[in-house]
Amino acid sequence: MAWLGARVVRRRRAALTFDDPRLEYRRLFSEVWGTFLLVLVAAGGGVIGATAFGADLTLATKALAPGIMVMAIIFFMGTVSGAHVNPAVTLAFAVRGNFPWLRVPGYILAQLVGAILASLVLQWMYGGIINGATEPNPAINIWVAMFTEAILTLGLVSVILGTASGARNIGANAALAVGGYIGLVSVWAAPVTGASMNPARSFGPMLVARNLSDYWIYLAGPLLGAMIAVGFEWILRGRATKAGAAAAQGLLAKDDSAGL
C-alpha cells in the first residue's frame, strides 16, 4: 500500500500548487510566451505571404500552421499554465468552474501582451502587419462573419472542455484534438474570417496596425461561442470535474520531486 500513499501525497502536493501565488509568475510567463508563439505563426503566415519571398506559402499551409503550433504549445506548457493562450478559453474554464476567477484578469492580460509583442516583432522585422490581421471577407455580411467566429469557437471550446474533462490538457489526446480542430476548420474558414477563434490573436495585429474597426467581430463571436460551449458541456457531462480543474490550471510543482 506504500505506492498508494505516495500517490495521494503527490496529488495533494500538486493540488496545493494550484493556488500558490509564488508560482503565478511562471503561469503568466507561460501564457505570454505561448500566445507570442501562436500569433507569431498565425499572423506571420499572412505577413510573409504578402512578401516576394513568401509567394510559395499556400492557404492550406497558413491555415494549418496555427493548429500545429497550438499542438506544440499544449505539449510543452500544458502542465505549467493549462495552455489557454486564448481569452475565450480562460473565460470558458472560469465559467465552467475549472479555473479561479481571481486568475482570469492576469491570464487575459498575459495573452494580450504576448499577442502584441509578437505583432510588434513581425512589424519590426518584416513590416505589413496588417496582412497578418484577421479581417472578414468583404463579400460576406459582418453578422455572418461574427456568427462564423462564434460557431468556430463553439467547436474549439467544446473540444477543449471535452478533453479537459477526462484528462489534463497535456499529452497526445488534448494536443492532437485541439491542434487538429484548429487546423481543419481553418482550411475552410480562413478565407471567410481568418478563423481567429481567439480575441488576443486578433487584437495584437489589429492594434499594431492601428485598425480596430472590425475587432468587435473577433471579440463578440469567440466569447459567444465559448459561453454556448460551456452550456453544451454541462448538458453532456454535468458539473465540472477535478480532472477539468487540473487541465485548466496546470500541475506546476515547486520542484522536480512533485512527481508530475
C-alpha positions in Angstrom: 0.0 0.0 0.0 3.0 2.3 0.1 2.6 3.2 -3.5 -0.9 4.3 -2.9 0.1 6.5 0.0 2.9 8.1 -2.1 0.4 8.7 -5.0 -2.0 10.5 -2.6 0.8 12.7 -1.3 1.9 13.6 -4.8 -1.7 14.6 -5.7 -2.1 16.7 -2.6 1.2 18.5 -3.3 0.3 19.2 -6.9 -3.2 20.4 -5.8 -1.6 22.9 -3.4 0.4 24.5 -6.2 -2.8 25.5 -8.0 -3.3 28.3 -5.5 0.3 29.1 -4.7 0.7 32.8 -5.6 4.5 32.4 -5.6 4.2 30.3 -8.7 1.8 32.6 -10.6 4.7 34.4 -12.4 5.5 31.1 -14.1 2.0 30.6 -15.3 1.7 34.2 -16.6 5.0 34.0 -18.3 3.9 30.7 -19.9 0.8 32.4 -21.3 2.8 35.3 -22.6 5.3 33.0 -24.3 2.7 30.6 -25.6 0.5 33.4 -27.1 3.5 35.0 -28.6 4.4 31.8 -30.5 0.8 31.3 -31.6 0.5 34.8 -33.0 4.0 34.7 -34.5 2.9 31.8 -36.6 -0.8 32.7 -37.2 -0.1 36.3 -38.2 3.3 35.6 -39.6 1.8 33.5 -42.4 -0.1 36.4 -43.7 2.8 38.8 -43.2 5.3 36.6 -45.0 2.8 35.5 -47.6 2.4 39.1 -48.7 6.1 39.5 -49.4 8.0 38.5 -52.6 9.8 35.6 -50.8 6.6 34.2 -49.3 4.8 33.6 -52.6 5.1 29.9 -52.2 3.0 29.9 -49.0 -0.4 28.4 -49.8 -3.7 29.0 -47.9 -3.6 25.4 -46.6 -0.1 25.8 -45.1 -1.0 29.2 -43.5 -4.2 27.7 -42.1 -2.7 24.5 -40.7 0.3 26.2 -39.1 -1.5 27.7 -36.1 -3.1 24.3 -35.3 0.3 22.6 -35.3 1.7 25.4 -33.1 -1.1 25.0 -30.6 -0.4 21.3 -30.5 3.2 22.0 -29.7 2.3 24.6 -27.0 0.0 22.2 -25.2 2.8 19.6 -25.2 5.4 21.9 -23.7 3.4 24.2 -21.4 0.2 22.4 -20.6 1.4 21.4 -17.2 2.5 24.9 -16.3 -0.5 27.1 -17.0 -3.0 24.9 -18.7 -2.0 26.3 -22.1 -5.0 28.6 -22.6 -3.4 31.2 -24.9 -6.9 32.5 -25.6 -9.1 34.8 -23.5 -12.2 32.9 -24.6 -10.7 29.6 -23.3 -9.8 31.3 -20.0 -13.3 32.6 -19.5 -14.9 29.3 -20.5 -12.8 27.5 -17.9 -13.8 30.0 -15.3 -17.5 29.9 -16.1 -17.3 26.1 -16.1 -15.9 26.2 -12.6 -12.5 24.8 -13.5 -10.5 27.9 -13.1 -10.4 30.5 -10.3 -11.9 33.9 -11.3 -9.1 35.6 -9.4 -6.6 34.5 -12.0 -8.7 35.5 -15.0 -7.5 39.1 -15.4 -3.8 38.1 -15.2 -4.2 35.4 -17.8 -6.1 37.6 -20.2 -3.5 40.4 -19.8 -0.7 38.0 -20.3 -2.3 36.7 -23.5 -2.8 40.2 -24.9 0.8 41.1 -24.1 2.1 38.0 -25.9 -0.1 38.8 -28.9 1.1 42.5 -29.0 4.7 41.5 -28.6 4.5 39.0 -31.5 2.8 41.6 -33.7 5.5 44.2 -32.9 8.3 41.8 -33.7 6.6 40.9 -37.1 6.1 44.6 -37.9 9.7 45.5 -36.9 11.3 42.7 -38.9 9.1 42.5 -42.0 6.5 45.3 -41.9 3.0 44.9 -43.3 1.5 43.6 -40.0 -2.0 44.4 -41.4 -1.5 41.4 -43.7 -1.4 39.2 -40.6 -4.6 40.6 -39.1 -7.9 38.7 -39.2 -10.4 40.5 -41.4 -13.8 39.4 -42.6 -14.1 38.8 -46.3 -15.7 41.9 -47.9 -18.1 39.6 -49.8 -19.9 38.4 -46.6 -22.1 40.2 -44.2 -20.4 41.3 -41.0 -23.0 39.5 -38.9 -22.3 36.3 -40.8 -18.6 36.8 -40.0 -19.4 37.2 -36.3 -21.6 34.1 -36.2 -18.9 32.2 -38.2 -16.4 33.1 -35.4 -19.0 32.1 -32.8 -19.6 28.7 -34.4 -15.9 28.0 -34.9 -15.1 28.9 -31.2 -18.1 26.9 -30.0 -16.5 23.8 -31.6 -13.0 24.7 -30.4 -14.0 25.2 -26.7 -16.2 22.1 -26.9 -13.1 20.1 -27.9 -11.0 21.8 -25.2 -13.5 21.3 -22.4 -14.2 17.7 -23.6 -10.6 16.6 -23.5 -10.1 18.5 -20.2 -13.0 16.6 -18.5 -11.2 13.3 -18.8 -7.6 14.2 -18.6 -5.2 17.0 -18.1 -4.8 19.5 -21.0 -1.5 17.9 -21.9 -0.3 14.9 -23.9 -1.4 13.4 -27.1 -5.2 13.4 -26.5 -5.7 17.1 -26.0 -2.8 18.3 -28.2 -3.9 16.3 -31.2 -7.6 17.0 -30.7 -7.3 20.8 -30.2 -4.5 21.3 -32.8 -6.2 19.1 -35.3 -9.5 21.0 -34.9 -7.9 24.4 -35.4 -6.0 23.2 -38.5 -9.0 21.6 -40.1 -11.6 24.4 -39.6 -9.0 27.0 -40.6 -8.7 25.3 -44.1 -12.3 26.4 -45.0 -12.9 29.3 -42.6 -9.7 31.2 -43.1 -10.9 32.8 -46.4 -14.1 33.8 -44.6 -13.0 35.5 -41.4 -9.3 34.4 -40.9 -10.5 31.7 -38.5 -9.3 33.5 -35.4 -11.4 32.0 -32.6 -9.1 34.0 -30.3 -9.7 37.6 -29.2 -6.0 38.0 -28.3 -4.7 36.7 -31.7 -6.9 39.2 -33.5 -6.2 42.1 -31.1 -2.4 42.1 -31.4 -2.0 42.6 -35.2 -5.0 45.0 -35.4 -3.7 47.2 -32.6 -0.2 47.4 -34.1 -1.7 48.1 -37.5 -4.0 50.8 -35.8 -7.1 49.3 -37.3 -9.6 48.1 -34.8 -12.7 48.8 -36.8 -13.7 45.1 -37.2 -12.3 43.9 -33.8 -15.8 43.6 -32.3 -16.4 40.6 -34.6 -13.4 38.8 -33.1 -14.4 39.7 -29.6 -18.1 39.1 -29.6 -18.0 36.0 -31.8 -15.5 33.9 -29.8 -17.0 35.0 -26.4 -20.5 34.0 -27.6 -19.3 30.7 -28.9 -17.3 29.9 -25.7 -20.3 30.6 -23.5 -22.5 28.3 -25.5 -19.8 25.6 -25.4 -19.9 25.8 -21.6 -23.6 25.2 -21.7 -23.2 22.3 -24.0 -20.5 20.8 -21.7 -22.9 21.0 -18.8 -25.6 19.1 -20.8 -23.1 16.5 -21.9 -21.2 15.9 -18.7 -22.9 17.7 -15.9 -20.8 19.5 -13.2 -17.2 20.3 -13.5 -14.7 17.6 -12.5 -11.3 17.6 -10.7 -9.7 16.5 -13.9 -11.1 19.6 -15.6 -9.5 21.8 -12.9 -6.2 20.1 -13.4 -6.4 20.7 -17.2 -7.4 24.4 -16.8 -4.8 25.3 -14.1 -1.9 23.0 -14.9 0.1 21.0 -12.5 3.0 23.3 -11.7 5.2 22.0 -8.9 7.7 23.8 -6.8 10.4 21.4 -7.7 11.0 18.4 -9.8 10.2 16.0 -7.0 6.4 16.5 -7.2 6.1 13.5 -9.5 4.4 15.2 -12.4 
